[in-house]
Amino acid sequence: MFLDNILSDINKPLTFKIVAFFILSLPTFQSCSQIQNILFALFIPNFKCKFNSKSKFIVSKDQCSILMNGTTMNCKEWDFSLLPIGSTLVSDFGLVCDNRYLGDVILMVWYAMFLLGPLVGFMSDRFGRKNIVILSLVLETFSSILLALSPNFATYLTFRILLGLSASAVYISIVWLIESVSIEFRPFIGSFYWFYWTVAYMVFPITSFLARDWRLSQLFTLIPSVFYLFIFFMPESPRWLCVMNRKDEMMESLRFMSKINRLRFDVEKDQIYVENLVKEGNICVACKDTDFQSRSITALFCAFSINLIYSSMLVDIGILSSNMYLSVFLLGLMELPSLLLSYYVLRYIKRKIGFLLIGGVGSLLLFISIFFSKSIPLQSVIRIVLGCLSKIAISSCNQNIMVYVNELFPTTHRSFGITLLLISNFLSFSGAVLINRLSVISYFLPTLIYFSFLWIVGVVVYFSLPETKDLPIPETLIDMKMLKCGKEEEFVFYMQNKHKYFNNTVDNSDEKSSENLNEKSKLITGKNK
């Protein structure tokens, strides 16, 4: 008996799926809020050099230096305007003039911590989804509180680094969720997992407008974190427990799910097919595998191409309107229809075609929108409409990528694979900042680069990665190697029949891994002739 079949039977009632969805998607609220908070907090208001002297002096146009008695001196204090968003990091810590680069340091150091995402993913594959998610959320909560109380720049930077380390919780949580539900519920999870993200996107500009202080805004984002306590009561991923051969704990998880759904659970642990994997959990073995390497790199570029466009919109918070509160609220509002579009695409359109179609249309609309002026009334309306439609498509595509990557990697290394996307986030954010600056050369050059790059990557993905819609997700590294582009039907046959031909003990050591794969390849080839 396969775990897939058991999960499908247990999850026929909606109760556990809905409870798990609302609880395990909570980290997305804090994740979005942190991004919005740092972008608002680094806003540079108008400022004037503050210099007390009875002697006559001349202040430079940029308010960074003064000329007095023929001597030029740097300005060390400034009076900041509280318009339009009140107190910011820039005004509190004086991040202007010679210190202006420190704002970029905050962003780069925070995002640089995302490079450690795969390490956290490895820990999740090694020690469990639940343990690492809880550890990350505890770190996130305490760091957020201390961040708001930071008395100086160095303290702030320290807690911002810790927040960057906790960012993996969002990615591991969706892995945990997808592994706990049946195939039929995957489209819903993949799209509406970001519901709290959407709420945070719209709520943050409102709370920021009311608070007018980055510290208060930071504390407001912590309110939903109270519900993190429910995560302690969620069962560990039964798929992960299965591939780790922890049968007793797996049975406890399945019984808990059945109890929530008010179903009887009469299955014995010996009835569930479990491969006893010797070295499967060793990430070094996986990274040496050429199929794993090529799939990781291609998936990374796939996510990077769409994240690059998403980040360009995120960085330019005034992309839709000169009123930054309105612009961010509209960008958040567009996340709602993107959830519905994402669900439709995941449910009815194949993964690779959906990426090309939705991503391509979104990048094209963004490219067209920049030809319309923000200042001319009619053109500004057209620009907003096209920008909103583009945001819907890009957000939808971004959500779908998460599901696709989850389906590409095996359970034994899925967290590692999904947290590779954190690297794409770092690279895309950094790339978007640099590419957006090319607008000084030509105002349409950045969007042209985004559009072209996405289509190039899309074509590579289409012809190199397998289609995964409605397929069982691979459990082991060997399962992943059997899932190839153009051979999806053979993979389904293999997953349904492998237990009939192989012992429950599979030696995945370096020497025998290829032998097992060759045996299974011959089985499939012979059966389908």
N, C-alpha and C positions, 0 to 999 in steps of 0.2 A: 504494500500500500504506500502510495506516494504522499508526501507532506502537502503537495499542491492540492491533491484531491481532498485531503482532510480540511485544509484551510478553506477550500471552496464550500464544503459542507457546513463547517462551523460558522462561516461568515454569511450564510444566506440571510439570516435576520440582520437588520441594519444597526442594531443597538451598539455592539462593540465597535463597529467601523466608524460610526458617528462620534462616539465617545473618544476613541483613539485619535480621530481627525482633529477634533476641537482642542484636545490636550497637547498632542505632539506637534501641532502647527503653531503653538504659542510663541516659540522663539523667533518667528519671523517678524513679530511686532517690534521687539527690541532691536532686531537687526536693522530694520528700515529706519527706526527712530535715531539710531546712532549715526547713520549716514547723513540724515537730514540735519541732525544737530551740529555735526562738525562743519557742514557746508554753510549753515546759517551763522555759526559762531565765528567763522573765519571771514565773514563779510567785513569789508573795510569801509567804515563811515567817514564822513568829512571830518577833518581834524586841523587844528592850528597849533603851531609851536607855542609852548608855554615857557616864557623866560622872564624872570623877575630881575629887572635892573633899572636903576635911575638914569643910566647913560643911554644915549640914543643908539638904536641898533636897527638893522634891516633884516627882515626874514626872507629867506629864499622862496621862490614860487611854490616849490614842492613841500614847504614847511619842514624841511629836514635840517636846515643849517641857518645860522645867523651871521651877519657881518657887523662887527662892533670894533671901533677904533682901528680899522684896517685889518682886523684879524677875523678869520672865519672859524667858527666853532660849530660843532654838531649839536643839534637840539636833542635834549634828553628826556623832556617831558612834553606832553601834548594835552590839549583840551579836545575831547571827542564829542561829536554830535550824537545825540541819542536817537536821531532819525536815520533810517526808518524803522530799525528793529531793536533799538535799546542797547543794553549792555552786551558786548561781544568779547570773545577771547582777545581780539585785536585791541579793544579799548582797555580791557583789564590788565593785559600784560605788555602793552605798548609794542605790538607787532607791526610797526611801520618803519619806513626809511631803512636804516641799516639792519633792523631786526625783521624786516618784511619776509625774508627768506625762511624764517622760523615757521611761518604758516605752512609753507610747502613741506618743511621737515615733518610737521605733525601728520600731514596727509601721507607722505611717503613712508614714514616709519610705521604708521598704523597699517597701511596696506602691505608693507613689507612683511609684517607678521603673518599675513595670509600665506606666505611662502612655506610656513611651517604646517599648513593645513594637512598635507599628505602624512606628516608625522602623527598628527592627531588621528587621522583616518586609519593609519596602521595600528595605533593603540586601540581604536574601536574594533578593528578586525581581530585583534589579539585578546582584548579584555571585555568586549561586549558593547553593544550600542547604548544600553541604559546607563552603565557606569560612566562612560565618557560624556554623554549628554548632560547628566546631572553635574559632573565635575565642571564642565564648561559653563553651565548656567549659574552655578554658585560663584565661579570666578567672575562671570559677567556682571552679576547683581552687585557684588561687593565693590568691584572696580567702578561701576557706574556711580555708586553712592560717593565713593572717595574722589572720583573725578570732579563731581559737582562741588566738592569742598576744597579743591586744590588751591593753595595759597600762592603758588608761583608756577612759572612755566615748566621747570624741571619736574615738579610733582605731577603736573597735568600730563606731561609726556610719558611718565612712568606708567600711570594708570591707563593711558590710551594704548600703550603697548600691550598691557594685560587684556584690555578689551579686544585687541586684534587677535590675541591668542585664543580667545573664547568664541571667535566667529564661526568656528567649525560646527558648533552646535546645530545651526540651521541645516547644514548639509547632512550630518549624521542622523538628525531627527527624521528627515524625509526617507532616508534609507531604512531606518527602524520601522517607519510607518508602512512603507511599500512592502517590506518583508513580512508584515503582520496581517496583510489583507490578501484577498484573492485577486486573480487576474482581472475580473470584471470591474473591480473597484479602482483599478490603477488610473484610468483617465480622470476620475473625480479627484483622487488624491493629488495627482500631478498638477492639476489646474488650481483647485480651490485650496491647496496647501498654502498658497500665498494670500489668502483672504485677510489675515491679520496684517500682513505687509501692506496691503491696500488700505486698510483702515488707518494704519499708522501714517501712511503717506498723506492722507487727507487730514488727519487730526493734528499732525505736528505743526503745520503752518498756522492753524487756529490757536493752539496752545502757545506757540511762539509769539503770535500777535498779542495775545492777552498777557503773557508773562513779561515780555520785553526784557528778558534776562536769560542768558544761555544756561546759567546754573539752575534756575527754576525749571526751564524747559527740559534739562537733563533729568531732573528728579521726577517730573511729570511722566516721563516715559517708563518709569519703574512701576507704575501703578498696576499694570497687568501681570507683573512678575509675581504677584501674590499667588496667582493660580499655578505657578510652577510646582507648588507642593503636590499637586495631583500626579505629576510625572513619577513621583516616588512609588505610586501604587500601580503603574502600568507594567504589564508583563514584558520580559525580555523577548527579543525577536526569536520566534520559534525556528526560523530558517537558520539563523546563526547558531543557535544551540544544537540544531540538527547536524550541521557540517562540523561542529566542534565535538560531536559525539557525546554531548551531555544530555543523555536521553531523559534522565529523571527530571531535570529542570525544564526540558522541552515539554514534557508531559504536564508539568505544573502550569506552564504558560497556556497550553492548549485547554486545560481544564478551566483556567481562569476565564479565558475567552468564551468557552461554552457556558460557564455560569452566568456571565454578563448577558449572553444571548438567551438564557433560560432553556438550554438544550442539554440533553443527556450525553455524556461522553463515555462510551464503552470501549474505546480502542485501547489495546495494550501496546506498550512501547516496542515489543518485539515484532509487532505487525507493521511497523513503519520502517520503510527502507532507508537505511543510513549507510553512507559510504564512510568507512573508517580510514581517514586520510592521514598519512604519515607526515609528509612535509608540506602539505597543501597550504598551511597558514604561514609558511616562510616567505616573506616578501622578497627576499633575495632570489629565491627560486623563480618567483613570478617575474621579477624585473629582468632576469636573464632570458626569459622566453621571448622570442621574436614577435609572436602574435600579440602578446600582452603589450610589448613595447609599441608596436605600430598602432594598436587600438588606442592606447593611452595618448599617443601623440596626436592622432587624428581627432579623437574626442576633444582634446585640449584646444586644437585649432578651431573646431566646430563651435565650441563654447566661446572662444575668444572673439570670433568674427561677429557674433551677435551681441556679446557683452560690450564690445567696442562701441557699437552704436548706442546701446543702452546707457553706457557710462558717459558718452558725449552729451546726452540729454540730461543726465544727472548732474554733471559738472556745470553745464550752462543752465542754471536754474531760472534764468530769465529768457529762455528760448521761446516761450509762447507769449509772454507779456512783460512789459517793463516793470509791472508790479510783481515783485518776487513772491509775495504771499499768494496772489492769484495764480501765478504761473505754476508754483509747486502744487497748489490745490488741484488745478486742472490736470497736471501730470498724474497726480494720485487718483483723481476721478476716472481717468482713462484706464486705470488698472482694473476697474470693475468689469467693463465690457471685455477686457483682455482675458479675464478669467473664463468668461462664457465662451469666447472664441477658442481659447486654449482647450477647453473641455470638448468642444465640437471637433476640433482638429485631432485631438488624441483619440477620440472615440470612433471617428469615421474616416480619417485620412491616414495614410501610412506615414511613418515617422520621417523618412527622408524627403518625401514629396512635400509634407507639411513644412519642413524646415526651409526648403527652396521657395515654396509658394508664399508663405506668410512672411518669412524674413526678407525675401526679394521685394515684395510689394511694400513692406514697411520702409525699407531703405530707399526705395524709389520715391515714395511720398515725402520722405524727409528731404531728399535731394531737391525735389520740386518746390517745397515750401520755402526754402531760403531765397528764392527769387522774388518773393513778395516782401514788401517793406513793413516794419513794425509801426511806423509813424503815420502812414496813410490809412485812414479809417477802413475803407473797403478791403484794401490789400492785407491789413492786419487781421481782419476777420478770416480771410481766406488762409492766411498763414497759420492762424490758430487751429482752424478746421483740419488742414492737412497735417499739421504737427500732432494734433490729437489722434488722428487716424493712424499716423505712423507710430505713435507711442503705443496704441492698442496692439498693432501687429507685432512690434518689436518685443513688447512685454510678453505677449502670448508665446512667441517663438522662444523667448528666454526661459519661460516656465516649462515648455515642452522638452527643451534640451536636458533639463534635470531628470525627467522621466526616461528619456532615451539613454542617457549615460548609466542610469541605474539598471536598465535592462541589458546593457552591453557587458557589464562586469559581473564576475561570479560572486556569490555570497561571501566566499572566503576572503575576497579582496575588494568588495564593493565600496566600503567606506573609504579605502585608499583611493579608488578610482574616482569617486564623487568629489572627494576633497582636492583632487587635482584641479577642479574647477576654481578653487580659491586662487591658484596660481594665475589662471586666466583672468580672474577678477583684478588681481594686482597689475598684470600686464595691460589689460584693457583700460583700466582707470588711468594708468601712467601714459599709455598711448593716446587716449582721448585728450588728455591735457595738452600733449605736445602737438597732436594733429590739429586740434582746434585753433592753435596759434598760427597755423598755415593760412588762416583766413586773411591775414595781413597781405599775403601774396595775391590770393584770389578768394573772394568770399564763398565760392562754391567748391573750392578744392577739398576741404575736409569731408564734406558729404559725398563727393565723387569717390574719394578713397574708401570710405565706408562701404558704399554700394558695390564697388568693383571687388574689393577684398571678400565680401560676403559671398558673392556669386562664384568666385574662384574656389573658395573653400567648400561651398555647397556642391559643386561639381565633383570635387575630390571625395567628399563624404558619400555622395550618391553611388559612386563606382567602387568604393573601397570598404565601406562599413555595411554590415548586414541589416536587413529590415527586422524589427523586433515586435511590431504590433501584434498583439494577441498570442505571442509566443510565451512558453514557460521561460522564466529567467534562469540562466545557468547557475548552478550551485557550486561547481568546482572549476578549477583552472582548465581541466580537460574538457569539461562541458563548454567553456568559453571558446576553446580552440575548435570545437565542432560547429560552433555557430559562425558560419561564413557567408559572405555576400553571394547571393544566387543559390545557396544550398539550405534555405530556411526549412523546407519540407523535410529534408533529410535529418535536420536537427530535431524536429518534432518527433520523428520516428525514433531517433536515438534516445531522446529523453523518456519516451514512453516504454522503451524496451530494454534499456541498458541493464536493469536489474535481473533480467532473465538469463543473461549471458555472462555476467561477471559476479565474482564473489563480493561479499560485503566489505572485504578488506582489499583496498586498492593501494598499492605502494606507489606513492608519487615522488619517490626519490629521484634525483637527477638522472640516474642511469636508466630507470624503468619507466619514466614518464612518457618518453617518446614511444616505447614499446606498447604501452597501454593505448596510446593514441592511435598507433598503426593498427592494432587489433580492432579497435572500435571503428576505424575508418573502413577496414575491410568488411566488417559486419554490415555497415550501412550501404557500401557500394554493392556488395553481393545481394543484399535484400532488395535493392531498388533496380536491379538489372531486369 
